[in-house]
Amino acid sequence: QVPLVESGGGSAQPGGSLTLSCAASLSSFRLYDMAWYRTGPENARELVAEITGDGTTNYADFVKGRFTISRDNAKKTVSLEMKSLKPEDTTVYYCYANEAGSYRPYWGQGIMVTVSS
């Protein structure tokens, strides 16, 4: 069973919105720090937003005020609400999970987001 499965990607116009979702098949989901990364310059993955099990969040400067990360521990899901999208937000987004206090990361398969007019 794939631990992380993303959904919700696709296309939007500049200034538009999309919401990405990640369904996790991880036991003790609330113990995992969750995050969204994306492929950035030179194909390196860059952090977009992260959220701890108790809901503490952190955002990259380039998405602050535009993106919101949230999680539902009962449903084992994490979402990324993206507003005021820009063409430079076009790339592949990845769901990420790591059990707090350890280094056993999981990655989703990636989902494409395209922002163009």
Steps between C-alpha positions, in 0.01 A plus 500: 500500500636839399551702817416841349266573210453852367196633317355830386764628264428639158481836330403846616522852367725757663325630809297182525486228764562128536500268798731201525418208726714216630354182642733311732491134585723538804429366844516759778459777242495772763862417587614599151617841390344562161610733225462600139808540285531595138760468231689826489794641305750245373250224583564519874201448727418804708280522805167671441326451835514267798276413791571306818266253662367767734439744216802729512566630150790647308505646149755588240521874445388465140158362605431687823160662490394297195516132604354330806595156626263302722453147621224274624649241732179299517486467120878475464513773241698817440393775263660797333262779403665716237363844418624789289690253287784626284654351186817435702299264722490262204686182592458158660388495864583219741342392826756414768474327835755435769444361847595768750829433675625258238605499136274260314357718227230407253431677171195506284525437129465868412221695337519765230372854544490729198423870522453672166260719313 
